[in-house]
Amino acid sequence: MSDTGPGIPPDKFEAIFEPFVQLGRSLTSQQQGTGLGLAISRDLARAMGGDLLVDGAPDGGAKFTLTLPRVESMAEQGT
């Protein structure tokens, strides 16, 4: 998934996955949320043997990639 938002500086790629972290948030910001979505999403991905990664540029949005291991179906296993 990708977006066209304000972008994420590369030095903040890990920080955005920490609970309650919201980049560019101030007391007068109209932005809503608690900053838990990415932290929970990455924790769930890792619990399933995968990961959630981000890539992007500070001035051009961000791209998130979710990877999960492939699980063979019973038919593929020959049972």
DAURBEL-V272897 format. One record per helix or strand of 3 or more residues. SS is the DSSP state (~ for helix, > for strand). FROM is the first residue (numbers start at 1). TO is the last residue. Records with the same first field share a line. If there is no record, write none. Layout:
SS=FROM-TO / FROM-TO
This chain:
~=10-12 / 15-17 / 37-47 / 74-77
>=51-56 / 62-67
